[in-house]
């Protein structure tokens, strides 16, 4: 990382020398690969760099962002992109990992990204719109969530219907549309629009399979809510059992 950011090839030697001489450098592993500066010294160096050369700061963040992206360390890459307010790069990187973050329960981090990124930038990423909206719905912020799902739906349908889209792009976006439809059903279950739930569940089932077990079960759960809301308890029970 140091070599790449600073365009040199002797960083390992310098880091080891700094460590031996107690120059506020703290090792983070037993292999002499990762280090950090003492927090106060780090803050001082960053402040001095900012005063000396603001343009260099932007270039360094960009280089670090690219290095972390190449090494699949997306949390760090996103942090560097956000530090220089490169929102387009930030949303592209977040889109790479947002589904895994959602599955792993990193909802607070997704909300944080949603709060710092401009809404118009978020609207360009169907993937991020989906998971951000889901978390907003779970928090009871249904009205705030809906425009993001609408944007995600529009993007996916446009790509599905675009004659220039590759087969892989169409397949990916059909599955994504199925997930978005589940999220719409989830949203409408909070406002008791049972007919809309049926419509969205139908779209979800058309674009998902039992192999997508997490989303498929959510679709059946939403069916259960819709049947329950309409007073059809037998179908509701059947749908809930299928979801289970």
C-alpha positions as CSV (number, residue, x, y, z in Angstrom):
1,X,0.0,0.0,0.0
2,X,2.7,2.5,1.0
3,X,4.8,1.6,-2.2
4,X,1.7,2.1,-4.4
5,X,0.6,5.3,-2.8
6,X,4.0,6.9,-2.7
7,X,5.5,5.5,-6.0
8,X,8.4,3.8,-4.3
9,X,9.7,0.3,-3.5
10,X,11.5,0.5,-0.2
11,X,8.5,1.0,2.2
12,X,9.0,-2.2,4.1
13,X,12.6,-1.2,5.1
14,X,11.4,2.3,6.1
15,X,8.5,0.9,8.2
16,X,10.8,-1.6,10.0
17,X,13.3,1.2,10.7
18,X,10.7,3.5,12.1
19,X,9.4,0.7,14.3
20,X,12.9,-0.1,15.7
21,X,13.5,3.5,16.5
22,X,10.1,4.0,18.3
23,X,8.9,6.6,15.9
24,X,5.3,6.4,17.1
25,X,4.7,3.4,14.8
26,X,2.6,0.5,16.2
27,X,2.7,-3.0,14.5
28,X,-0.7,-4.6,14.0
29,X,0.4,-8.2,13.3
30,X,3.4,-10.5,13.8
31,X,4.5,-10.5,10.2
32,X,5.5,-6.8,9.9
33,X,2.9,-6.2,7.2
34,X,0.4,-3.8,8.9
35,X,1.2,-0.8,11.1
36,X,-0.5,2.3,12.3
37,X,0.8,5.5,13.8
38,X,-0.1,6.7,17.3
39,X,-3.5,8.4,16.9
40,X,-2.2,11.8,18.1
41,X,0.8,11.7,15.8
42,X,-1.3,10.5,12.9
43,X,-3.7,13.5,13.4
44,X,-0.7,15.9,13.5
45,X,0.8,14.5,10.2
46,X,-2.6,14.6,8.5
47,X,-3.1,18.2,9.6
48,X,0.3,19.3,8.3
49,X,-0.2,17.6,5.0
50,X,-3.6,19.3,4.6
51,X,-2.1,22.7,5.2
52,X,0.9,22.0,2.9
53,X,-0.8,20.5,-0.1
54,X,-4.6,19.9,-0.4
55,X,-4.4,18.6,-3.9
56,X,-1.9,15.9,-2.8
57,X,-4.4,14.7,-0.2
58,X,-7.0,14.0,-2.9
59,X,-4.4,12.2,-5.1
60,X,-3.3,10.1,-2.1
61,X,-6.9,9.1,-1.2
62,X,-7.5,8.1,-4.8
63,X,-4.4,5.9,-4.9
64,X,-5.3,4.3,-1.6
65,X,-8.9,3.8,-2.7
66,X,-7.7,2.0,-5.9
67,X,-5.2,-0.2,-4.1
68,X,-7.8,-1.3,-1.5
69,X,-10.4,-2.0,-4.3
70,X,-7.9,-4.1,-6.2
71,X,-7.2,-6.1,-3.1
72,X,-11.0,-6.6,-2.3
73,X,-10.8,-4.6,0.9
74,X,-13.9,-2.6,0.1
75,X,-14.5,-1.0,3.6
76,X,-11.2,0.8,3.3
77,X,-11.7,1.7,-0.3
78,X,-15.1,3.2,0.4
79,X,-13.7,5.2,3.3
80,X,-11.0,6.8,1.1
81,X,-13.6,7.6,-1.6
82,X,-15.9,9.2,0.9
83,X,-13.1,11.2,2.5
84,X,-12.7,13.2,-0.8
85,X,-16.5,13.1,-1.5
86,X,-16.0,11.0,-4.6
87,X,-19.7,10.0,-4.4
88,X,-19.8,8.2,-7.8
89,X,-16.9,6.0,-6.8
90,X,-18.3,5.5,-3.4
91,X,-21.7,4.2,-4.6
92,X,-20.0,1.9,-7.2
93,X,-17.9,0.3,-4.4
94,X,-20.8,0.1,-2.0
95,X,-22.8,-1.7,-4.7
96,X,-20.2,-4.4,-4.8
97,X,-20.7,-5.3,-1.1
98,X,-24.0,-4.0,0.0
99,X,-25.9,-7.4,-0.3
100,X,-23.3,-9.2,1.8
101,X,-23.4,-6.3,4.3
102,X,-27.2,-6.6,4.5
103,X,-27.0,-10.4,4.9
104,X,-24.4,-10.1,7.7
105,X,-26.5,-7.6,9.6
106,X,-24.3,-4.5,8.9
107,X,-27.4,-2.4,8.7
108,X,-26.0,0.5,10.7
109,X,-23.1,0.8,8.2
110,X,-25.6,0.8,5.2
111,X,-27.6,3.5,7.0
112,X,-24.5,5.5,7.6
113,X,-23.6,5.4,3.9
114,X,-27.2,6.4,3.0
115,X,-27.0,9.4,5.3
116,X,-23.7,10.7,3.9
117,X,-24.3,10.2,0.2
118,X,-26.5,12.5,-1.9
119,X,-29.9,11.0,-2.6
120,X,-29.5,11.7,-6.4
121,X,-26.4,9.6,-6.3
122,X,-28.0,6.8,-4.4
123,X,-30.9,6.7,-6.9
124,X,-28.4,5.6,-9.6
125,X,-27.6,2.3,-7.9
126,X,-30.5,-0.2,-7.9
127,X,-28.6,-2.5,-5.5
128,X,-27.9,0.1,-2.9
129,X,-31.5,1.5,-3.3
130,X,-32.9,-2.0,-2.5
131,X,-31.0,-2.7,0.7
132,X,-31.1,0.9,2.0
133,X,-34.8,1.0,1.4
134,X,-35.3,-2.3,3.2
135,X,-33.5,-1.1,6.3
136,X,-35.5,2.2,6.2
137,X,-38.8,0.2,6.0
138,X,-37.7,-2.0,9.0
139,X,-37.1,1.3,10.9
140,X,-40.6,2.5,10.1
141,X,-39.5,5.1,7.5
142,X,-41.8,3.8,4.8
143,X,-42.3,7.2,3.0
144,X,-38.6,7.8,2.8
145,X,-37.9,4.3,1.5
146,X,-40.5,4.2,-1.3
147,X,-38.7,6.6,-3.8
148,X,-35.5,4.5,-3.6
149,X,-37.5,1.3,-4.5
150,X,-39.2,3.1,-7.4
151,X,-35.8,4.2,-8.7
152,X,-34.4,0.6,-8.3
153,X,-37.4,-0.8,-10.2
154,X,-37.1,1.7,-13.0
155,X,-33.4,1.0,-13.5
156,X,-33.8,-2.8,-13.5
157,X,-36.8,-2.7,-15.9
158,X,-34.9,-0.4,-18.3
159,X,-31.9,-2.8,-18.4
160,X,-34.2,-5.9,-18.8
161,X,-36.0,-4.2,-21.7
162,X,-32.9,-2.8,-23.3
163,X,-32.1,-4.7,-26.6
164,X,-28.4,-3.9,-26.1
165,X,-28.2,-5.6,-22.6
166,X,-26.3,-8.9,-22.5
167,X,-28.0,-12.1,-21.4
168,X,-26.1,-12.0,-18.1
169,X,-27.2,-8.4,-17.5
170,X,-30.9,-9.3,-18.2
171,X,-30.7,-12.4,-15.9
172,X,-29.1,-10.5,-13.1
173,X,-31.6,-7.7,-13.3
174,X,-34.6,-10.0,-13.5
175,X,-33.5,-11.6,-10.2
176,X,-32.9,-8.1,-8.8
177,X,-36.4,-7.0,-9.9
178,X,-37.7,-10.1,-8.0
179,X,-35.9,-8.9,-4.9
180,X,-37.2,-5.3,-5.3
181,X,-40.7,-6.7,-5.7
182,X,-40.3,-8.5,-2.4
183,X,-39.2,-5.3,-0.8
184,X,-42.3,-3.5,-2.3
185,X,-44.5,-6.2,-0.8
186,X,-42.7,-5.8,2.5
187,X,-43.3,-2.0,2.3
188,X,-47.0,-2.4,1.5
189,X,-47.5,-4.9,4.4
190,X,-46.7,-1.9,6.7
191,X,-49.5,0.2,5.2
192,X,-52.1,-2.7,4.7
193,X,-52.3,-2.4,0.9
194,X,-53.1,-6.1,0.4
195,X,-53.8,-6.0,-3.3
196,X,-50.5,-4.3,-4.0
197,X,-48.8,-7.1,-2.0
198,X,-50.4,-9.7,-4.2
199,X,-49.2,-7.9,-7.3
200,X,-45.6,-7.5,-6.1
201,X,-45.5,-11.1,-4.8
202,X,-46.6,-12.4,-8.2
203,X,-43.8,-10.4,-9.9
204,X,-41.3,-11.7,-7.3
205,X,-42.3,-15.3,-7.9
206,X,-41.9,-14.8,-11.7
207,X,-38.3,-13.6,-11.3
208,X,-37.1,-15.7,-8.4
209,X,-36.7,-19.4,-7.8
210,X,-36.6,-21.6,-4.7
211,X,-32.8,-21.4,-5.1
212,X,-33.1,-17.8,-3.9
213,X,-34.4,-19.2,-0.6
214,X,-34.1,-16.1,1.5
215,X,-36.0,-13.9,-0.9
216,X,-38.4,-16.6,-2.0
217,X,-39.4,-17.2,1.6
218,X,-40.0,-13.4,2.2
219,X,-42.3,-13.4,-0.9
220,X,-44.4,-16.3,0.7
221,X,-44.3,-14.4,4.0
222,X,-45.7,-11.3,2.3
223,X,-48.4,-13.5,0.7
224,X,-49.3,-14.6,4.2
225,X,-49.6,-11.0,5.4
226,X,-51.8,-10.1,2.4
227,X,-54.1,-13.1,2.8
228,X,-54.4,-12.4,6.5
229,X,-55.2,-8.8,5.9
230,X,-58.0,-9.8,3.5
231,X,-59.4,-12.3,6.0
232,X,-58.4,-15.5,4.2
233,X,-56.9,-17.3,7.1
234,X,-56.5,-20.7,5.5
235,X,-54.4,-19.4,2.6
236,X,-52.6,-17.1,5.0
237,X,-51.5,-20.1,7.1
238,X,-50.5,-22.1,4.0
239,X,-48.3,-19.2,2.8
240,X,-46.7,-18.8,6.2
241,X,-45.9,-22.5,6.3
242,X,-44.3,-22.3,2.9
243,X,-42.2,-19.4,4.0
244,X,-41.1,-21.3,7.1
